[in-house]
């Protein structure tokens, strides 16, 4: 029987739900939200059971529709974000300003919702927590880039990525000068060359503070586990990827970009990191690390964020030696900082309950709304509709240019 015994209902609005005969006679009382959660969880179990049976019948299933359907983290962005549109509109109505969020981080274009310059933001982060970074303006000469690399004593590998971009688009790990030349020739845009940080723990940490307060709070920690496979001494990397659900979604990309790697046969228990870029769309698993939030961690990010003038809400994408070292303020490096458009990435943990995902999104937008109210009293103006249209058009045209 799929339906498990429910938890005792909390105080509040209740109604009666009658269990199937196998569960015993009589009525049971639930809150409205509890019943919704119960129904969804059981529908999800039914779907997953169906997928499991179907996969056993057809191990090389070509259509991964059912896997994506039953795992929120794989839903298309335009589908997963439908509730977010209503959340945004709800707070926009209350703010009486459609693009109220842009006033939260006034020194970041659109507040960090779209089209913002990564380099503009990086310049505002304390230098001791930044990797060495070169801003390459469109039209720069390759010789100038090579000279800058020497001046900064940058060693390969390095990371190359667009100055404006999201979700890992055109982010590459460059292993040598030849690959750098290839990236330079292929991408006629402003881009960054950044020192590759090899620290073992990668995190995404949400932090905010109110403009009229000295200290803020960490509200989300996501622990990133990059895509890896472990060898058995017999299977090729391709075969190992096809056996792993998460890795299997990356197979077609790897056939185009890393075909030689797919032919290798790892030794027994040998772990190979397939993708060093910690983006979800590249196969990285996001795990909920909120249990590590405490006053020590808050104090560390209060010190860092307190030096970032006119930036009050966003997410640090970073690496450290360990979470304990991070809490002690030791040796962590920030590769990127994302503003309003950043999500509390812990919600992508596969085990995180569905309704809690949107509850957490709502609570973070509530924080954005509250910061806006403070900014409004201080005379900070939000983007007008006309300005938003201009910026949106420019960003859409830029995105189209990346695909050419």
Secondary structure, DSSP 8 states (H G I E B T S, - for coil): ----------SS--EEEE--GGG-SSEEEE-HHHHHHHHHHHHHHHHHHHHHHHHHH-TT-S--HHHHHT-GGGS-HHHHTHHHHHHHHHHHHHHT-TTGGGGTTTTSGGGGSSS--HHHHHTTS-GGGB--EEEE-TT--HHHHHHHHHHTT--SSEEEEESS--TTTT-EEE-SHHHHHHHHHH--S-EEEEE----SEEEEEEEE--TT-S--EEEEEEEEE--EEE--SSS-HHHHHHHSHHHHTTHHHHHHH-HHHHT----TT-EEES--S--GGGT-EEEE-GGG--HHHHHHHHHHHTTSTT--EEEEEEEES-HHHHHTT-S-EEEEEE-TT---GGGG-TTS-HHHHHHHHHHHHHHHHHHHHHHHHTT-----HHHHHHHHHHHHHHHHHHT-
